[in-house]
Amino acid sequence: MKNVQYKELDKEWIALILQAKQLGLSTEEVRAFILGNQVKSMKS
């Protein structure tokens, strides 16, 4: 597997994660939401 280094984080993702944190969501809740929507979009 190729190692990939990112020099800059996506500002929209950072804002999204910070907002989720302010709402009291855990990392696991955010991950479950993203993965759940990924599965749904793959089925459509």
Residue, then its C-alpha position, 0 to 999 in steps of 0.5 A: m500500500k502506498n503511503v500518502q501524506y497530506k500537506e493540508l487538511d480540508k477546511e470544510w471537514i475540519a469545520l464539520i468535525l468541530q461543529a459535531k464536537q460542539l454538539g457533543l457528538s463523539t468520534e464514534e458517532v461521527r464515524a458511524f454516521i459517515l459510514g452509514n451514509q456511505v453504505k446507503s449511497m453505494k446501494s442507491 
